[in-house]
């Protein structure tokens, strides 16, 4: 259990170090937009999937 926490902490530190090493504001803005776009896509496809499943359940 402790090893898992240590692994997560080291991953977070690595991501923060990567983020802090990026000097270009354009690259940071692009990464933020990409991240938000992926989240939006995931939400959109999940909603469509559940809507599709609900239609199947209604038709049965």
C-alpha atoms as one frame of an Amber mdcrd trajectory, in Angstrom:
protein
   0.000   0.000   0.000   2.821   2.381   0.888   4.602   1.518  -2.333   1.499
   2.527  -4.283   1.377   5.919  -2.602   5.063   6.470  -3.244   4.602   5.563
  -6.901   1.701   8.000  -7.267   3.661  10.756  -5.524   6.652  10.207  -7.796
   4.404  10.310 -10.888   2.836  13.582  -9.729   6.263  15.073  -9.080   7.398
  13.994 -12.560   4.338  15.597 -14.186   4.865  18.842 -12.245   8.534  18.898
 -13.217   7.562  18.406 -16.862   4.979  21.199 -16.620   7.428  23.589 -14.950
  10.063  22.900 -17.609   7.765  24.051 -20.417   8.709  27.650 -21.155   6.325
  28.417 -24.026   2.916  29.748 -23.070   1.561  28.555 -26.420   2.550  24.969
 -25.656   1.015  25.174 -22.175  -2.204  26.619 -23.607  -2.267  23.884 -26.255
  -1.840  21.169 -23.635  -4.644  22.652 -21.512  -6.964  22.836 -24.535  -6.075
  19.274 -25.503  -6.801  18.076 -21.969 -10.150  19.897 -21.861 -11.009  18.594
 -25.329 -10.326  15.008 -24.275 -12.494  15.430 -21.190 -15.278  16.955 -23.299
 -15.027  14.130 -25.813 -15.217  11.537 -23.055 -18.313  13.181 -21.556 -19.950
  13.536 -24.975 -19.371   9.911 -25.941 -20.521   8.678 -22.530 -23.781  10.609
 -22.827 -24.370   9.227 -26.306 -23.618   5.706 -25.114 -26.048   5.913 -22.210
 -28.705   7.444 -24.471 -28.242   4.556 -26.876 -28.503   2.030 -24.032 -31.629
   3.704 -22.706 -33.247   3.425 -26.134 -32.455  -0.296 -26.228 -33.937  -0.840
 -22.779 -37.095   1.074 -23.738 -37.593  -1.020 -26.858 -37.357  -4.344 -25.002
